[in-house]
Amino acid sequence: MVSDFRKKKLLHVFTAFFDTNGSGTIDKKDFDLAIERISKSRGWSAGDAQYKEVQDTLLKVWDGLSSADIDNDGQVSKEEWISLWEKFSSSPSDWQNLYCKFIFQLEDASNDGSIDSEEFSSVYASFGLDKAEAASAFQKLSKGKSSVSFAEFQELFKEYFASEDVNAPGNFVFGKTSF
């Protein structure tokens, strides 16, 4: 059973990053829209290698995520989403690991193998979150350090989806400081 606290975290990611068209469910159209938004924010057009990489990665994430569509209606509901992440804590799937890597690479704009507060908060601001709150979230997740490596990020990502501890640093990996 997923606690109310963990549900709030899961629904934050559902709403802010996956249900991009605001329909209340996640479907392939959300991924098509995310590909366009991310590429536009980075200045990539459909013929660019970076665009193709984002497209390939996000469509693999959709393929994996779509397995949560229990009722086979072509959409992942909030209930199906929560059920999916409940299983994550015991055994992450390939698409979940791919999504973790994708988010880190998206945030690592300088491509130096780590993310800093500016990189982190700029990405979340581009998704409509408050940049100052995201910067504050970075300070909490980094425990005051100036940067976070991919290895650290992977642990924080797992903690976000699996932890019931309200004080866990991983709770801040998606740019929000309270739930």
N, C-alpha and C positions, 0 to 999 in steps of 0.2 A: 504494500500500500504506500502510495506517495503522499507525503505530508503536504499540508497547505503551503508551507514555505517553499518546498521544492516545486509544487505546482505553479506558484507565482513565478519562479525563475524559468521554468519550462515554457510558460505562456508568454513571458517577455520575449524569448527567442522566437517562438511561434509567430507572434504578432509583429515584432520589429524587423525580423530578418527573413522569414519564410513566406508569410502571407502578404506578399508585396502588393497585391491588388486589393487587399482589405475585404475579401469575400467571406472571411470567417473559416475558410478551409485552405489547405495547401494543394495545389495541382500543378501540372506542367506549365501552365500559363504564368504562374508566379515565378518559375525559374527562367522562363523566356524574358520576363520583365526585369528580373534581377540581373541577368546577363547584359541587357541593354543599359540599365542604370549604372552598373559597375563600370562597364566599358566606357560609357559617356563621361563618367566622373574622372576617368584616367586618360581620356582623350583617344581611345582606341576605336577604330572603325572595323566593320565586319571582315575586311580582308587582312587585318593585322594578326600577327602570330599570337599576341597577348589576348586578343579577343577570342581567338579559336581555343586557346588554353583555358580561359575562363568558361567558355561554352562547354568544352569537353568535360571539364571538372564538374561543373554544376549539373550537367545532364547525368553524369555518373552518380552524383549525390541524389538526384531525383529518382533514378532507377533504384537505388538502394532504399531510399525513403518510401517509395511507393509500396514496398512490401508491408508497410504498416497499414495499408488500406484494406482492412479486414472485410469490409462489406463490398469491396470491389466496385465502388461507385466512381473511381478515377480521382478521388480526393482523399486527403488525410484530414480528418476532423481533429478537434482539440483533444477529444478522448483518445483517439487512436495515437495521437502524438505523445500524450502522457504515458500511455501504455508502452509505446516504443522505447521511451527513455527510461522507463522503470527497468527494462531488461538491460539497458546499457551498463548499469553499475556492476553487473556480473560478467558481461561479455560484450565489449564494444565490437561493432561490425566494421567491415572494410570501409563502407561509405561514411561512417561516423569518424573514423580515423582520417579519411580523405578530407572531410569537412574541416576538421581541426587544422590540418596542414594548409588548406585553402585560406582559412581565416587568418592564420599567422602570416602567410605570404602576402595577403592583401594588406595587412597592417604594416608589414616590413617594407615600406615604400623605398627605403634606401638600399634594400637587398643586401644588408650586412649581416644577416643571421640573427638579429635581435630587434626588438621593438622598443621604442621609447615613448614617452608620454605624448609628444606631438603627433607621432605616427598613429598611435592608438586612438587618441581623441579626435583626430581629423577623420579617420574612417567612420567612427560612430556618429560624428556630426553629419557626415554625408548620408547616413541612414536616418537622419532626422532626430537623433538624440542630442541632448544638451552637451556641448563641447566641454564646458566647465565641469559638469558632473562626470563626464567620461575621464577627464584629466584627474579628478579626485579618485575615481574608481581605479585608475592606473596606479596611483600612489598606494592604494590599499592592496592591490594584487601584487605589486612589485615589492611590497614591504619596505617602501622608501628608496629602493634602488633606482638607478637611472635607466635601466633597461632590463628586458626579460628575454632569455634565450628560447629557442624552440623547445628544448628539453623541459625547461621550466613551464613554458606555455602548455605543453601537452599534459603535464600534471595538473595545472590549474584548470584546464578544460575538463578533464575527467572529474575534478573536484566540483566544478560548477554543476554538472549534470547528476552527480551521484551523492554529493554531501548533503546532509541534513543540518550541519553545523552552521548557524547563522553568522559566525565569526570567521569562517574559512576564507582565505584570500581568493580562492577560485571563484567565489560568488560574484566577483567584480569583473570577470573576464569578458562580459558583454556590455561594458560601459555604464552600468547602472549601479548606484550605491546603496539602494534599499529596495526591499520587496514587501 
